């Protein structure tokens, strides 16, 4: 199905009912598993029981107490050719937090953030994928890898960026028990942001889309959704945010303004529903230690201390330069005035105010990956992944899962060492369907939250 311009789509519940596995669990024997492919996720969990209860697809209101048992069905068609089956595996390990309580009584949920590389962008920016074999750029091949990866991960919530084939994805994710919502970018752009959530685990109480063009901040968009955990002992709600920040490194004012606006709107919606905890997912197009990253982590930034073209830190991440210097980058900030590099309009966009050099947001945020200690093979000096994206002109981290008070990260799916990424010669590849890695974190509600 072809998307039309300026589409807002949402589905509250799939038409069929499906068995829901425990967060992070393996697929049970009732699931007709996809053929083995790219990634293996190392962990050990028990399988779920073989029955559940829920509404029928004919009359949800009148049959909400009806019990039934239904086996999972593989929503993905079989591969047509043997050479489409990846021959090697790239393993990613789960890393448990050493500070979060491990009590099984704590309610938990798993979140994925994934820039899946829009089909249009992979064609339009072909120079970024000069080392990628043409078959691995084809949407049909990449879609299968992406969906197989997500179905194996079995997350409760999925946030995607750079989505321009939403209905392709929705048709598969719906069969796996997910409902979804989509927001297309404004203007002539064909991609946008999408959310999926397990319909039997979460209900949607409110949704809000942000069009940054309304504030003079280009055509990027963001999504906000208030989700309520079903069958919970307490009234558990979370606010989920999803954003794809403007890429252009030269427009730091716009990038900062988009992030600031997302945080402000998330704060207001969280307060409306009783100060519920927040998870912000996305491709923030800013690197660890950059001023934009520090703004998210510390809640404020004096724009006069930075060149707007250097706010995101992206210009120093060409693969050749990263591999020459390694992961040892300076975290020293040189304080000097950049007044001449900022116009009044840029200051207004960045800070939201006419006569203030300070940008601020009202949230107290932490990064789930930085909060769960990893190894030096995959993490930088602040604890973030060494790389979440890799193509011919970029090797580094721009994707994050931020969370607020009320939640704790129980574990994260570790990213890949630089040497493993470099062996692919560029993403996507035979085993990975995007030029970004999926970030995955399991959260628990704080015991006294």
DADA-V595098 format. One record per residue. N is the residue number from 0. RES is the residue in three letters. PSI is psi in degrees with one decimal (* if undefined). D_FIRST is the distance of its C-alpha to the first C-alpha in Angstrom with 2 decimals. Layout:
n	res	psi	d_first
N	RES	PSI	D_FIRST
N	RES	PSI	D_FIRST
This chain:
n	res	psi	d_first
0	UNK	136.6	0.00
1	UNK	134.5	3.78
2	UNK	142.7	6.55
3	UNK	166.8	9.54
4	UNK	139.9	13.02
5	UNK	52.7	14.89
6	UNK	134.5	12.49
7	UNK	117.6	14.42
8	UNK	144.0	12.82
9	UNK	146.8	15.01
10	UNK	130.5	15.59
11	UNK	-25.7	19.27
12	UNK	138.2	19.46
13	UNK	159.5	17.73
14	UNK	-15.3	18.41
15	UNK	164.2	20.66
16	UNK	149.2	23.66
17	UNK	154.7	24.49
18	UNK	132.9	27.59
19	UNK	125.7	27.89
20	UNK	155.3	29.99
21	UNK	148.2	32.47
22	UNK	124.1	31.32
23	UNK	-0.8	31.65
24	UNK	163.3	32.62
25	UNK	159.1	32.00
26	UNK	135.9	29.74
27	UNK	175.3	32.06
28	UNK	-15.1	32.94
29	UNK	-11.8	30.71
30	UNK	128.8	27.60
31	UNK	97.0	26.61
32	UNK	153.4	26.42
33	UNK	157.4	24.28
34	UNK	149.5	26.32
35	UNK	137.1	28.46
36	UNK	-155.7	27.08
37	UNK	-68.2	27.69
38	UNK	147.1	29.17
39	UNK	142.4	31.80
40	UNK	111.2	32.60
41	UNK	116.1	36.30
42	UNK	175.2	37.43
43	UNK	127.3	38.88
44	UNK	162.8	37.80
45	UNK	152.7	38.34
46	UNK	160.8	35.73
47	UNK	174.1	34.94
48	UNK	174.1	36.07
49	UNK	13.6	34.21
50	UNK	161.1	33.66
51	UNK	-179.2	32.44
52	UNK	154.0	32.12
53	UNK	179.6	29.56
54	UNK	149.9	27.91
55	UNK	168.4	26.48
56	UNK	-4.0	23.03
57	UNK	-41.9	24.71
58	UNK	81.9	27.07
59	UNK	-37.5	26.94
60	UNK	-39.7	29.89
61	UNK	-14.5	32.29
62	UNK	33.8	31.83
63	UNK	-19.9	31.64
64	UNK	5.2	34.72
65	UNK	134.4	33.68
66	UNK	148.7	34.05
67	UNK	170.1	32.22
68	UNK	128.4	31.54
69	UNK	131.0	28.31
70	UNK	148.7	27.85
71	UNK	145.2	25.00
72	UNK	138.9	22.60
73	UNK	113.9	21.18
74	UNK	-1.4	17.38
75	UNK	129.3	17.34
76	UNK	157.1	17.94
77	UNK	148.2	21.23
78	UNK	144.0	21.68
79	UNK	-23.2	22.37
80	UNK	136.8	25.15
81	UNK	-32.2	28.08
82	UNK	-2.9	28.05
83	UNK	-8.9	24.77
84	UNK	116.0	26.76
85	UNK	136.5	28.30
86	UNK	-17.7	32.04
87	UNK	167.4	33.24
88	UNK	142.7	32.69
89	UNK	112.3	32.74
90	UNK	139.5	34.22
91	UNK	136.4	33.90
92	UNK	143.2	36.47
93	UNK	136.2	36.47
94	UNK	122.4	39.22
95	UNK	145.0	40.86
96	UNK	139.9	42.29
97	UNK	6.9	46.08
98	UNK	-17.2	46.41
99	UNK	134.8	43.96
100	UNK	142.5	45.41
101	UNK	9.6	44.18
102	UNK	130.4	44.96
103	UNK	-13.0	42.56
104	UNK	-19.3	43.17
105	UNK	133.9	41.18
106	UNK	137.1	37.68
107	UNK	160.8	35.15
108	UNK	154.7	31.48
109	UNK	135.9	29.57
110	UNK	136.6	27.30
111	UNK	136.5	25.18
112	UNK	129.1	24.39
113	UNK	113.5	22.24
114	UNK	111.6	21.17
115	UNK	2.8	18.68
116	UNK	101.7	18.77
117	UNK	143.2	15.70
118	UNK	-43.1	14.44
119	UNK	-40.4	15.33
120	UNK	-35.3	18.66
121	UNK	-27.3	19.63
122	UNK	-43.4	19.50
123	UNK	-33.3	21.00
124	UNK	50.7	23.77
125	UNK	-26.3	24.64
126	UNK	-22.2	28.28
127	UNK	-16.5	27.74
128	UNK	38.0	26.88
129	UNK	-24.6	29.61
130	UNK	3.0	30.87
131	UNK	128.6	27.59
132	UNK	138.8	27.06
133	UNK	-42.6	24.06
134	UNK	-30.4	22.62
135	UNK	-8.4	22.61
136	UNK	-13.2	20.45
137	UNK	136.5	17.62
138	UNK	-40.5	14.49
139	UNK	-42.0	14.47
140	UNK	-46.0	18.08
141	UNK	-38.9	17.91
142	UNK	-42.5	15.09
143	UNK	-47.4	17.40
144	UNK	-44.7	20.42
145	UNK	-48.1	19.04
146	UNK	-39.3	17.88
147	UNK	-42.0	21.10
148	UNK	-45.8	23.13
149	UNK	-39.6	21.82
150	UNK	-36.8	22.29
151	UNK	-40.5	25.77
152	UNK	-32.9	26.62
153	UNK	48.2	25.67
154	UNK	161.7	25.75
155	UNK	-32.9	25.80
156	UNK	138.2	23.89
157	UNK	128.1	21.49
158	UNK	125.7	21.04
159	UNK	147.2	18.77
160	UNK	159.5	19.00
161	UNK	46.4	17.25
162	UNK	116.4	13.73
163	UNK	6.1	11.06
164	UNK	53.6	8.46
165	UNK	-43.5	8.91
166	UNK	-27.5	6.34
167	UNK	-46.8	7.66
168	UNK	-42.4	10.96
169	UNK	-39.7	10.82
170	UNK	-33.4	10.30
171	UNK	-43.8	13.37
172	UNK	-31.4	15.34
173	UNK	-42.0	15.17
174	UNK	-21.0	16.83
175	UNK	9.1	19.39
176	UNK	14.5	20.39
177	UNK	145.6	18.73
178	UNK	163.8	17.43
179	UNK	165.6	15.68
180	UNK	143.5	15.59
181	UNK	141.2	14.03
182	UNK	115.5	15.70
183	UNK	147.8	14.61
184	UNK	155.2	17.61
185	UNK	176.0	19.18
186	UNK	-148.1	19.95
187	UNK	7.8	17.99
188	UNK	150.2	16.82
189	UNK	-3.1	13.28
190	UNK	170.3	14.18
191	UNK	-158.8	15.68
192	UNK	147.1	17.16
193	UNK	147.0	16.00
194	UNK	144.6	18.28
195	UNK	145.6	18.36
196	UNK	149.7	21.44
197	UNK	118.5	22.93
198	UNK	-26.0	22.77
199	UNK	-4.7	26.15
200	UNK	-32.7	27.83
201	UNK	144.0	26.75
202	UNK	151.7	26.19
203	UNK	124.0	24.98
204	UNK	-32.3	27.72
205	UNK	145.2	26.48
206	UNK	149.0	23.83
207	UNK	133.7	24.27
208	UNK	145.1	22.31
209	UNK	123.0	24.35
210	UNK	107.3	23.64
211	UNK	-17.8	26.43
212	UNK	-25.5	26.32
213	UNK	-17.1	28.13
214	UNK	15.0	31.02
215	UNK	31.4	31.09
216	UNK	45.7	29.60
217	UNK	-169.1	26.79
218	UNK	10.1	23.02
219	UNK	158.3	22.75
220	UNK	167.2	21.75
221	UNK	160.4	22.81
222	UNK	145.7	22.18
223	UNK	140.2	24.93
224	UNK	134.4	24.93
225	UNK	116.1	27.96
226	UNK	138.2	27.63
227	UNK	131.6	30.29
228	UNK	122.6	31.33
229	UNK	156.0	31.54
230	UNK	40.1	34.73
231	UNK	148.0	36.66
232	UNK	-27.5	40.42
233	UNK	169.2	40.07
234	UNK	88.8	37.62
235	UNK	120.6	35.65
236	UNK	150.0	33.15
237	UNK	154.8	31.62
238	UNK	120.4	29.91
239	UNK	130.4	27.07
240	UNK	146.1	26.28
241	UNK	126.3	23.65
242	UNK	147.4	24.02
243	UNK	101.8	23.38
244	UNK	148.8	26.52
245	UNK	138.1	26.88
246	UNK	-47.1	27.79
247	UNK	107.5	30.42
248	UNK	-25.3	33.76
249	UNK	-18.1	35.73
250	UNK	60.5	34.29
251	UNK	-29.4	35.81
252	UNK	-42.9	36.39
253	UNK	-43.7	32.70
254	UNK	-45.9	31.91
255	UNK	-41.0	34.80
256	UNK	-39.3	33.84
257	UNK	-45.6	30.32
258	UNK	-44.2	31.80
259	UNK	-44.0	34.57
260	UNK	-41.5	32.33
261	UNK	-47.4	30.14
262	UNK	-41.1	33.35
263	UNK	-43.8	34.86
264	UNK	-36.3	31.98
265	UNK	-39.7	31.73
266	UNK	-45.7	35.48
267	UNK	-42.4	35.36
268	UNK	-35.9	32.70
269	UNK	-44.0	34.64
270	UNK	-39.7	37.84
271	UNK	-35.3	36.32
272	UNK	21.0	35.65
273	UNK	36.4	39.04
274	UNK	47.6	38.85
275	UNK	151.5	36.30
276	UNK	157.8	35.71
277	UNK	140.4	33.01
278	UNK	122.3	30.82
279	UNK	119.7	29.30
280	UNK	158.8	26.82
281	UNK	176.0	25.43
282	UNK	103.3	25.95
283	UNK	-0.6	28.94
284	UNK	46.5	29.63
285	UNK	144.9	33.29
286	UNK	159.5	35.62
287	UNK	144.2	38.20
288	UNK	-8.1	41.48
289	UNK	159.6	39.90
290	UNK	-37.2	40.81
291	UNK	-42.0	37.26
292	UNK	-45.5	37.43
293	UNK	-31.1	40.90
294	UNK	-44.7	39.75
295	UNK	-41.7	37.32
296	UNK	-32.5	40.07
297	UNK	-11.2	43.01
298	UNK	0.9	41.46
299	UNK	159.1	43.14
300	UNK	131.0	43.56
301	UNK	108.5	46.02
302	UNK	-22.0	44.09
303	UNK	-11.5	47.40
304	UNK	4.6	48.04
305	UNK	146.9	45.06
306	UNK	129.4	43.70
307	UNK	-22.5	40.26
308	UNK	-8.1	39.11
309	UNK	7.2	40.20
310	UNK	-33.3	38.80
311	UNK	-14.4	35.97
312	UNK	10.1	38.05
313	UNK	-21.8	35.35
314	UNK	-14.5	37.57
315	UNK	22.1	39.73
316	UNK	27.3	37.09
317	UNK	139.8	36.88
318	UNK	-43.8	37.19
319	UNK	-39.6	40.54
320	UNK	-41.2	42.04
321	UNK	-43.3	40.85
322	UNK	-28.6	42.21
323	UNK	-41.4	45.47
324	UNK	-14.5	46.15
325	UNK	-159.0	44.63
326	UNK	6.2	43.54
327	UNK	90.2	46.72
328	UNK	150.7	45.72
329	UNK	140.0	47.94
330	UNK	16.8	47.35
331	UNK	131.6	50.07
332	UNK	125.2	49.33
333	UNK	117.7	51.58
334	UNK	115.8	52.26
335	UNK	161.1	52.62
336	UNK	136.5	51.59
337	UNK	33.1	48.60
338	UNK	-39.6	49.24
339	UNK	-16.6	49.12
340	UNK	-4.2	45.59
341	UNK	129.5	44.09
342	UNK	167.2	43.82
343	UNK	-39.4	44.15
344	UNK	-38.6	40.52
345	UNK	-38.5	39.41
346	UNK	-40.5	41.70
347	UNK	-44.0	40.25
348	UNK	-43.7	36.67
349	UNK	-43.8	37.77
350	UNK	-19.3	40.10
351	UNK	7.1	38.93
352	UNK	153.9	42.49
353	UNK	-37.3	44.49
354	UNK	35.3	47.67
355	UNK	137.8	46.91
356	UNK	-1.3	46.37
357	UNK	124.8	45.21
358	UNK	139.0	41.61
359	UNK	152.9	41.41
360	UNK	155.6	39.07
361	UNK	6.6	40.24
362	UNK	152.7	38.81
363	UNK	105.0	40.67
364	UNK	148.7	38.24
365	UNK	151.6	38.65
366	UNK	131.0	36.48
367	UNK	-38.0	35.96
368	UNK	-39.9	36.44
369	UNK	-22.9	39.53
370	UNK	-20.9	40.86
371	UNK	112.3	40.68
372	UNK	136.1	43.02
373	UNK	-171.8	41.88
374	UNK	162.7	43.72
375	UNK	-16.8	44.74
376	UNK	-23.1	42.57
377	UNK	-9.1	39.35
378	UNK	152.6	40.50
379	UNK	-170.9	42.07
380	UNK	-16.8	45.13
381	UNK	4.2	43.35
382	UNK	-2.7	41.55
383	UNK	160.0	38.04
384	UNK	145.5	36.26
385	UNK	-33.5	37.53
386	UNK	132.6	34.03
387	UNK	-3.7	30.48
388	UNK	144.6	28.99
389	UNK	117.6	30.12
390	UNK	-171.0	29.41
391	UNK	-18.3	31.81
392	UNK	4.7	32.65
393	UNK	137.1	32.51
394	UNK	106.4	33.93
395	UNK	-166.3	34.30
396	UNK	129.1	33.03
397	UNK	-6.0	30.76
398	UNK	141.5	28.96
399	UNK	158.1	30.73
400	UNK	105.4	30.83
401	UNK	144.5	33.26
402	UNK	157.4	34.83
403	UNK	-177.9	37.42
404	UNK	147.9	40.46
405	UNK	-15.4	39.96
406	UNK	154.9	38.06
407	UNK	139.9	39.31
408	UNK	123.6	37.53
409	UNK	-33.1	38.66
410	UNK	162.6	37.24
411	UNK	154.2	34.77
412	UNK	113.3	33.15
413	UNK	151.8	35.09
414	UNK	-166.3	33.60
415	UNK	146.4	34.87
416	UNK	154.2	38.13
417	UNK	-39.2	38.07
418	UNK	-32.6	39.60
419	UNK	-43.5	36.87
420	UNK	-43.0	34.17
421	UNK	-27.3	36.19
422	UNK	-23.4	36.35
423	UNK	-19.5	32.63
424	UNK	11.5	33.45
425	UNK	143.4	30.29
426	UNK	151.9	26.99
427	UNK	169.4	24.50
428	UNK	-168.9	26.43
429	UNK	-34.2	26.58
430	UNK	-17.7	26.89
431	UNK	130.9	24.95
432	UNK	1.2	21.29
433	UNK	168.9	21.78
434	UNK	5.4	24.59
435	UNK	155.3	25.32
436	UNK	144.4	26.76
437	UNK	130.8	25.55
438	UNK	135.7	28.25
439	UNK	129.0	29.15
440	UNK	136.9	31.83
441	UNK	126.8	33.22
442	UNK	151.3	34.82
443	UNK	149.6	37.48
444	UNK	136.6	38.68
445	UNK	140.1	42.17
446	UNK	-38.9	44.80
447	UNK	15.6	46.26
448	UNK	*	42.98
